């Protein structure tokens, strides 16, 4: 998994690429906490468009990120949209807003 952080005056984007597995979650946890501590009035965006696999173990981390920051998620595939929908809404339907 590759993690990149892109910033501008309004949004901080954490861009994830590749497979989200348990081994990458420690780095993702560290990254989002560092970014969140410096958001101020900016919004947090999690870009999952480059993700090819999401381990079920990642769901808890992304739920925590969403609860604490009201993060916006960007998706481009049915797999990542399904994952985001479960994270945000806790249901098994497709995300209504792909953003």
C-alpha positions as CSV (number, residue, x, y, z in Angstrom):
1,X,0.0,0.0,0.0
2,X,1.2,3.5,-0.8
3,X,0.1,6.5,1.2
4,X,0.4,10.1,-0.1
5,X,-0.7,13.3,1.6
6,X,-1.8,16.2,-0.6
7,X,-2.7,19.6,0.9
8,X,-4.2,22.9,-0.1
9,X,-6.0,25.7,1.8
10,X,-9.3,23.9,2.0
11,X,-8.7,20.1,1.9
12,X,-6.1,17.6,3.0
13,X,-6.2,14.4,1.0
14,X,-4.8,11.1,2.1
15,X,-4.4,9.1,-1.1
16,X,-4.2,5.4,-0.8
17,X,-3.0,3.1,-3.6
18,X,-2.8,-0.7,-3.9
19,X,-4.0,-3.3,-1.3
20,X,-5.2,-2.1,2.1
21,X,-4.1,-5.0,4.4
22,X,-3.4,-5.3,8.1
23,X,0.3,-4.6,7.5
24,X,-0.4,-1.2,6.1
25,X,-3.0,-0.2,8.8
26,X,-0.3,0.9,11.3
27,X,1.1,3.4,8.9
28,X,-2.4,4.6,7.8
29,X,-3.3,5.0,11.5
30,X,-0.2,7.1,12.1
31,X,-0.8,9.2,9.0
32,X,-4.4,10.1,9.6
33,X,-3.8,11.1,13.2
34,X,-0.9,13.3,12.2
35,X,-3.0,14.9,9.4
36,X,-6.1,15.3,11.7
37,X,-4.1,17.1,14.4
38,X,-3.2,19.8,11.8
39,X,-6.5,20.2,9.9
40,X,-7.7,23.4,11.6
41,X,-10.7,24.5,9.4
42,X,-9.7,22.2,6.4
43,X,-11.7,19.1,5.4
44,X,-10.2,15.6,5.3
45,X,-10.6,13.6,2.1
46,X,-9.6,9.9,1.8
47,X,-8.9,9.0,-1.8
48,X,-9.5,5.3,-2.4
49,X,-9.6,5.5,-6.2
50,X,-6.2,3.7,-6.5
51,X,-7.1,0.9,-4.1
52,X,-7.4,-2.6,-5.5
53,X,-8.3,-4.5,-2.3
54,X,-9.6,-3.6,1.2
55,X,-9.2,-6.0,4.1
56,X,-12.2,-6.3,6.3
57,X,-9.9,-5.5,9.3
58,X,-9.6,-2.0,7.8
59,X,-13.2,-1.2,8.4
60,X,-12.8,-0.2,12.1
61,X,-10.0,2.2,11.3
62,X,-12.0,4.0,8.6
63,X,-15.0,4.1,10.8
64,X,-12.9,5.9,13.5
65,X,-11.5,8.3,10.9
66,X,-15.0,9.1,9.7
67,X,-16.5,9.5,13.2
68,X,-13.7,11.8,14.3
69,X,-13.3,14.0,11.2
70,X,-16.4,13.5,9.0
71,X,-14.0,12.7,6.2
72,X,-15.1,12.7,2.6
73,X,-14.3,9.5,0.7
74,X,-13.5,9.3,-3.0
75,X,-14.1,6.0,-4.8
76,X,-14.1,4.7,-8.3
77,X,-15.0,1.0,-8.1
78,X,-17.8,-1.0,-6.7
79,X,-15.5,-2.6,-4.2
80,X,-14.3,0.7,-2.7
81,X,-17.9,2.2,-2.9
82,X,-19.2,-0.8,-1.0
83,X,-16.5,-0.4,1.6
84,X,-17.2,3.3,2.1
85,X,-20.9,2.7,2.4
86,X,-20.3,0.1,5.1
87,X,-17.9,2.5,6.9
88,X,-20.2,5.6,6.7
89,X,-23.6,4.1,6.9
90,X,-23.1,0.6,8.3
91,X,-25.2,-1.0,5.6
92,X,-24.6,-3.2,2.6
93,X,-25.9,-0.9,-0.1
94,X,-23.8,1.1,-2.6
95,X,-22.6,4.6,-1.5
96,X,-25.1,7.2,-2.7
97,X,-22.4,9.9,-3.2
98,X,-19.3,9.0,-5.1
99,X,-17.8,12.5,-4.8
